[in-house]
Amino acid sequence: MATTPTNNGIEIKEDERNKKFNVGDHVKFTNVSALPDSEGIIEKKYNNSALIAFKPNDVITQQMYEELNGRYVVNYDNLKVIKNSKKK
């Protein structure tokens, strides 16, 4: 199992769930308790989840955005890549 250092020096253990996600990927998140299903960008990876940056849209209100500072941690099980950040 490979490890990847993060910005703050903590190593991420790469596994089958998290290796298919990259920082910068445009993702759809679903089944998140504090937010309706929507989209965002991966800002940071953790072992079991990712920090997703999102913006107000048709389903995320300005109030939700402000209360959560435009970011939310989402488990990889609730993410789907829409557009990969890495060119192939």
Buried (B, 14 or more C-beta within 10 A) or exposed (E): EEEEEEEEEEEBEBEEBBBEBBBEBEBBBEEBEEBEEBBBBBBBBBBBBBBBEBEBEEEBEEEBBEEEEBBBEBBBEBBEBEEBEEEE
